[in-house]
Amino acid sequence: MTAPARPHFRSRPHIRFRPHEDVTDTMSSSTVITNIAALVTNDPSLGDNSPLGLVRDAAVVIDGDRVAWTGESSKAPATDNRLDAGGRAVLPGFVDSHSHLLFGGDRTEEFNARMSGRPYSAGGIRTTVAATRAASDAELEAGLTRYLEEALRQGTTTFETKSGYGLTTADESRALRVAARHTDEVTFLGAHIVAPELADDPAAYVALVTGEMLDACAPYARWIDVFCEKGAFDGDQARAILTAGKAKGLHPRVHANQLSHGPGVQLAVDLDAASADHCTHLTDTDVDALANSRTVATLLPGAEFSTRAEWPDARRLIDAGVTVALSTDCNPGSSFTSSVPFCVALAVRDMGMTPDEAVWSATAGGAAALRRDDIGRLTPGAYADLTLLDAPSHVHLAYRPGVPLVAGVWRRGVQMV
C-alpha cells in the first residue's frame, strides 16, 4: 500500500511569539486539515469522551487565528484551502508555563561537576547573575529568540518566561522589557535569590524587591514569582513579596517545595497562586490543599533529570484530584532543555504519568497554570495553535523518546514549521 503523502511545510520568516503582534492577517482564508489519524482536542465532550477528547480520522478547520471546527474528517465543512495530514496525529501546541530564558553565559562547568558528584544548590544561580549583568540587551534578546525558535521547532506555541538573573532594579526591568516584546506571559522573579551584594542583609533586599524594583518591573509583567526555599526566601519573606506584587496587579506563582519540604505550597494556595512549581517534597496536607484549590501543580522533570534529584510523584497528585501541568523549567543551571516532548517522556517513565495524562498536562495543564482557556485545546474559539507529529498517535511522544517527531507547527493559524 502506498504511504500517504507527507504534508508540505514551506519555510517561514522569523515571527515573534507575542500574541498581539502575530501576522494572522496573512491568512484570512479558512483551511481544513484532514486525514488526521488522532486529534487531541482536550474537550471531553468530543470523540472518545476522555479528558483528551480524542477524535479518530479527524479534521480541524482554521479560520484566521482561531479554530473554527473540529470533528470527524467525513463531516468537515467546505473551506478555501485543504491540507492532508497524511494519517498523522495532531494535538494542541505545547504550553510551556515555566521557563527562565533571559540570561547570559552558561553553566557547563557546574553541570559537569555536578554529574561528577556535587549536588545542585541554589547558590549556583549567582554564576548566571554575574554573566547576565555583563550581557548587553542585544545579547539577552538574541539568546531569548534562539531558545524560543528552538522550542517552536519542538511544538511549543505558548511560553512563560521570568526575570531573576539580574537582581538589580535596572537588570530586572530590562530583562522583563525584552521578554515583553515576545510574550504576554512575563513573570517578575526578582526574588530568585538574595542579590550577592546584599547577601548579609536579606531584609534590605526584600525591601528593594517590594519597593523600587517592583515599581520598575510591574509595567512589563503579568506575574510575580518567588523561590521559597532554604538558601533563597523563607515563608514570611515570600508572602511579603507576593503580597506586594498582588497590590501592583501582578498575580502570584511560587517555586515551591523543590529541594526540601517547606511552606511554598501552602503559601501558593493561601494566595490563590496560579501555580506551585516543582512540588517534589509534599506532605498529605500539601496535596490536599492543592486538590481543594485552583492552584496548579507544575512539575518540571527536566530539573530532576539534570540534577539527579528525587522525582515528583505525579501519580499521587493526579489520584488526589490535583490539576497538574508539565513544563521545561528551561534555565542554564538545573534544566537546560527547551523540549516539552522530552519532559513528556520523562514524566511517563519516571513520574508515574500515563501518556494521555502527560500530553494533557503539557497542553491543557499548562494553559490552566496560566489561567488561560484560549490555548491548550483545539475547539472552536481557541487559538489555532497546532502541533502535527510524524506519528499516528500522541503516545509516540513517550513511546519514542528523543526522536524529533514534530513535523509541523501552526501558531495563531500561521504555519511556522
Buried (B, 14 or more C-beta within 10 A) or exposed (E): EEEEEEBEBEEBEEBEBBBEEBBBEEBEEBBBBBBBBBBBBBBEEBBEEEBBBBBEBBBBBBBBBBBBBBBBBEEBEEBEEBBBBBBBBBBBBBBBBBBBBBBBBBBEEBBEEBEEEEEBBBEBBBBBBEBBBEBEEEBBBEBBBEBBBBBBBBBBBBBBBBBBBBBBBEBBBBBBBBBBBBBBBBBBBBBBBBBEEBEEEBEEBBBBBBEEBBEBBBEBBBBBBBBBBEEBBBBEBBBBBBEBBBEBEBBBBBBBBBBEBBBBBBBBBBBEBBBBBBBBBBEEEBBBBBBEBEBBBBBBBBBBBBBEBEBBBBBBBBEBEBBBBBBBBBBBBBBBBBBBBBBBBBBBBBBBBBBBBBBBBBBBBBBBBBBBEBBBBBBEEBBBBBBBBBBBBBBBBBBBBEEEBBBBBBBBBBBBB
